[in-house]
């Protein structure tokens, strides 16, 4: 990778992270934090995960801008490998957050049930 391209990647990554930080800042008071985290993780995945095209000398480009560029400006539309990268990046991020949300809901339910059990005088073992 040339120095110019590395610098461009660095600028792109930093600006994307600044945008995600701003999104987190404006959504920080949402009641459901898992929705905010899911949105931000999916956006980060599709904006930061690189994709390579089928051309042998091509360089890695962020998947969402590459998908938009190919959809708008190329005759055949987006390449299948770019679409696959986009689907797996967003789907993987969404799957991670769904598992995280399910585990956090389960732990919250168990803590609430345990607290209710400890506060109930009929079930208290003291």
C-alpha positions in Angstrom: 0.0 0.0 0.0 1.3 3.4 -0.9 1.8 6.1 1.7 -0.9 8.3 0.2 -3.4 5.4 0.4 -2.4 4.7 4.0 -2.9 8.3 4.9 -6.3 8.3 3.2 -7.3 5.2 5.2 -6.1 6.9 8.4 -8.1 10.1 7.7 -11.2 8.0 6.7 -11.0 5.9 9.8 -10.5 8.8 12.2 -13.3 10.8 10.6 -15.6 7.7 10.8 -14.8 7.2 14.4 -15.4 10.9 15.1 -18.8 10.5 13.4 -19.6 7.4 15.5 -18.6 9.2 18.7 -20.9 12.1 17.8 -23.7 9.6 17.2 -23.0 8.1 20.6 -23.0 11.5 22.2 -26.4 12.5 20.7 -28.0 9.1 21.5 -26.5 8.7 25.0 -29.7 9.5 26.8 -31.7 6.9 25.1 -33.4 4.5 27.5 -32.5 1.4 25.6 -28.7 1.4 25.3 -28.6 -1.8 23.4 -30.4 -0.2 20.5 -27.8 2.6 20.4 -25.0 0.1 20.6 -26.5 -2.0 17.8 -26.9 1.0 15.5 -23.4 2.2 16.1 -21.8 -1.2 15.8 -23.6 -1.9 12.5 -22.7 1.5 11.1 -19.1 1.1 12.2 -18.9 -2.4 10.6 -20.2 -1.2 7.2 -18.1 1.9 7.2 -14.8 0.5 8.5 -14.5 -3.1 7.3 -12.5 -3.2 4.1 -13.4 -5.1 1.0 -11.3 -6.1 -2.0 -12.7 -6.4 -5.5 -12.0 -9.1 -8.0 -9.2 -7.1 -9.7 -5.8 -8.5 -8.7 -4.0 -5.2 -8.1 -6.9 -3.6 -6.2 -6.5 -2.2 -2.7 -8.9 -2.6 0.2 -11.6 0.0 0.2 -14.3 0.5 2.9 -17.2 -1.7 2.0 -20.2 0.7 2.1 -18.6 3.5 0.1 -17.4 0.9 -2.5 -20.9 -0.5 -2.7 -22.4 2.9 -3.2 -19.8 3.8 -5.8 -20.3 0.6 -7.8 -24.1 0.8 -7.6 -24.2 4.4 -8.9 -21.3 4.6 -11.4 -20.6 1.2 -12.8 -22.6 -0.3 -15.6 -23.2 -3.8 -14.0 -23.8 -2.4 -10.6 -22.1 -3.6 -7.4 -19.9 -6.7 -7.6 -21.2 -9.8 -5.9 -18.2 -10.0 -3.5 -18.8 -6.4 -2.4 -22.4 -7.2 -1.7 -21.3 -10.3 0.2 -18.9 -8.2 2.3 -21.6 -5.7 3.0 -24.1 -8.4 4.1 -21.6 -10.2 6.3 -20.3 -7.1 7.9 -23.7 -5.7 8.8 -25.2 -9.2 9.6 -22.2 -10.2 11.8 -22.4 -6.9 13.8 -26.1 -7.3 14.2 -25.7 -11.0 15.3 -23.1 -10.0 17.9 -25.4 -7.3 19.3 -28.4 -9.6 19.3 -26.5 -12.2 21.4 -25.2 -9.4 23.7 -28.7 -8.1 24.1 -30.2 -11.5 24.8 -27.5 -12.2 27.5 -28.0 -8.8 29.1 -31.8 -9.3 29.2 -31.4 -12.7 30.7 -29.0 -11.4 33.4 -31.2 -8.5 34.2 -34.2 -10.8 34.6 -32.3 -13.2 36.9 -31.1 -10.2 39.0 -34.6 -8.9 39.3 -36.0 -12.3 40.2 -33.2 -12.9 42.8 -33.9 -9.4 44.4 -37.6 -10.2 44.5 -36.9 -13.6 46.1 -34.6 -12.0 48.7 -37.1 -9.3 49.6 -40.0 -11.7 50.0 -40.5 -12.5 53.7 -42.1 -15.9 53.0 -39.1 -17.1 51.0 -36.4 -15.6 53.2 -34.3 -18.3 54.9 -33.3 -16.2 57.9 
